[in-house]
Amino acid sequence: MTLIPKTTAVRDEAYRRYLHEHPCRRCGAMPCQAAHLGHSTTSRKPGDDLCVSLCPRCHSEMDTAMEGKERWWVTQVVIPEERERYHIWKGGI
């Protein structure tokens, strides 16, 4: 039996506050929330390196309707870009 190592999710309150200052990644509206994207296999919230600026309406829609084109957009476009954006913001770590 191979055990899967437990990973610690990135938690960064400063980055979440930074995301509040930017327009919605989906529609451009303000104000925004730091929305966690993706899901965890352990039912825990994903790390803050997988956060994106979303207005409350888009945040609600993404949480309830992650299907088809939206799922592709999030997994193939947004998640890689946001993870990279976080690492750049953090100073290239």
C-alpha positions in Angstrom: 0.0 0.0 0.0 1.3 3.4 -1.0 0.4 6.3 1.3 -0.3 9.7 -0.3 1.6 12.4 1.5 -0.5 15.0 3.3 0.0 18.4 1.7 -0.5 21.7 3.6 -2.7 24.2 1.7 -1.2 27.7 1.3 -2.9 30.2 3.6 -2.1 33.8 2.9 -4.5 36.5 4.2 -2.5 39.3 2.6 -3.0 37.8 -0.8 -6.7 37.4 -0.3 -6.9 41.1 0.7 -4.9 41.9 -2.5 -7.5 40.0 -4.6 -10.3 42.1 -3.1 -8.8 45.2 -4.8 -9.1 43.8 -8.3 -12.0 43.5 -10.7 -13.9 40.2 -11.2 -11.8 37.8 -13.3 -15.0 36.7 -15.1 -17.1 39.9 -15.7 -15.0 42.8 -14.6 -17.4 44.0 -11.8 -16.4 45.4 -8.4 -16.4 44.8 -5.5 -14.8 41.4 -5.4 -14.2 38.4 -3.2 -11.3 36.0 -3.0 -12.9 32.9 -4.4 -11.2 29.5 -4.0 -11.1 27.5 -7.2 -11.0 23.8 -7.6 -11.6 21.2 -4.9 -9.8 19.2 -2.5 -9.9 15.4 -2.3 -10.1 15.7 1.4 -13.1 18.1 1.4 -10.9 20.9 2.6 -10.8 24.3 0.9 -8.0 24.6 -1.7 -5.0 26.8 -0.9 -5.0 30.5 -1.3 -2.7 30.1 -4.3 -5.8 28.9 -6.1 -7.9 32.1 -5.3 -9.2 34.4 -7.9 -11.0 37.8 -7.8 -14.8 37.2 -8.4 -17.7 39.4 -7.8 -20.4 37.9 -5.4 -22.7 37.0 -8.4 -19.9 35.2 -10.4 -18.6 33.6 -7.2 -22.1 32.1 -6.5 -22.5 30.9 -10.1 -19.1 29.3 -10.1 -19.8 27.5 -6.8 -23.1 26.1 -8.1 -22.6 25.5 -11.8 -19.1 24.1 -12.3 -20.0 22.2 -15.4 -18.9 21.9 -19.1 -17.2 25.1 -20.4 -16.9 26.7 -16.9 -15.1 23.6 -15.6 -12.7 23.7 -18.5 -12.1 27.4 -18.1 -11.3 27.1 -14.4 -9.2 23.9 -14.6 -7.3 24.6 -17.8 -7.0 28.4 -17.8 -7.7 30.1 -14.5 -6.1 27.7 -12.0 -2.6 27.6 -13.8 -2.7 31.4 -14.3 -3.7 32.1 -10.7 -1.2 29.8 -9.2 1.5 31.5 -11.3 0.1 34.9 -10.4 0.3 34.0 -6.7 3.9 32.9 -7.0 4.9 36.1 -8.8 3.1 38.2 -6.2 4.9 36.3 -3.5 8.2 37.2 -5.1 8.9 34.2 -7.4 9.0 31.6 -4.6 
